[in-house]
Amino acid sequence: MPLSPKYAANYPGESGYNLKMEKILVTGGAGFIGSEFVRKCVEKGFSTIVVDKLTYAGDLKRIECVKDFITFYPADTADQVKIEDIFKKEKPQIVVHFAAESHVDRSILDPFSFIESNVKGTLNLLNMARNYHTDLFINISTDEVYGELGNEGYFTEESPLNPNSPYSVSKAAQDMLGRAYYRTFGLPVITIRPSNNYGPWQYPEKLIPVVIYKALNGEPIPVYGKGENVREWLYVSDCAEGIFSIIEKGKAGEIYNLGSGFEKRNIEVVREICKILDEEFPENRPHENLITFVKDRPGHDFRYGLDSHKVMKEVGFVAKTTFEEGIRKTVKWYIENISWLNEKAQYLREFWAKTYKH
């Protein structure tokens, strides 16, 4: 589809952006993946504006090291007045949209907040990007929009969407809104569907930091069902680099799966973490004895697996960090930053009680 004339003159297409000449607005920039992207933006010398609502999962400590090199706005992406004020003042050429409610378990407990943030917030941003002639809108989605796989096969960008949780439904709606603004208004939108991210600074409601926290504190490590569910694990810094590559070389209107190829059953992930902790704290071994199987999550998708050949071929991205390397880096970071982990975990007791039932 041809772009709207007001965008076509600026959008470079396959020639790519000179990002150092661009002003980038990053939503959710105090979150887990967003903060990694923001830190890399600064490292690479880009002009960076950060918008974050600072919910329970947002934390300015993640970007404290670059606070003097960014412009930060505390704002809800669904707030039309505040977001328009930001667009009017900053006039970003590129928007990278990470901001989202992102945890399946929380979407089961409270689906309404996911619609407010992931659907209404995205619609508001797309509308502002259209009105203020943004050159490129990067819509960060998830592999969960595809639903689940059996033991074999992979999702391609052409696979039908079949979301199974309130979270993944809200992200599928976000995807389709981006598609609509590209098709209807000619807004240059690229959709990126990453696999499960992990690494430093992840809030301890997700599997890997929960396991690390519980093991370090000698508490039962909760594992859904029998731990047979399979996920594809992408180290967070690789994800951020992949997004930069897509901004530079991707094509408007396209969808890109962003995976690593490293699939693991949940129980394998848990045991690998326990093995590393055994090495670090031999006096407490074996940490694996703390594993406790709990009632499975309602509607728990069995397996996600991405075919990432498109992003490899068109953009040249390949994940550099093996799971074994990445998980060791991650465990080491949490050990070295145990005070941050403990600070966040103290607010999760009630949530864990509702989520991990025997």
Secondary structure, 3 states (H helix, E strand, C coil): CCCCHHHHCCCCHHHCCCHHHCEEEEECCCCHHHHHHHHHHHHCCCEEEEEECCCCCCCHHHHHHHHHHEEEEECCCCCHHHHHHHHHHHCCCEEEECCCCCCHHHHHHCHHHHHHHHHHHHHHHHHHHHHCCCCEEEEECCHHHHCCECCCCCECCCCCCCCCCHHHHHHHHHHHHHHHHHHHHCCCEEEEEECEEECCCCCCCCHHHHHHHHHHCCCCEEEECCCCCEEEEEEHHHHHHHHHHHHHHCCCCCEEEECCCCEEEHHHHHHHHHHHHHHHCHHHCCHHHHEEEECCCCCCCCECCECCHHHHHHHCCCCCCCHHHHHHHHHHHHHHCHHHHHHHHCCCHHHHHHHCCC
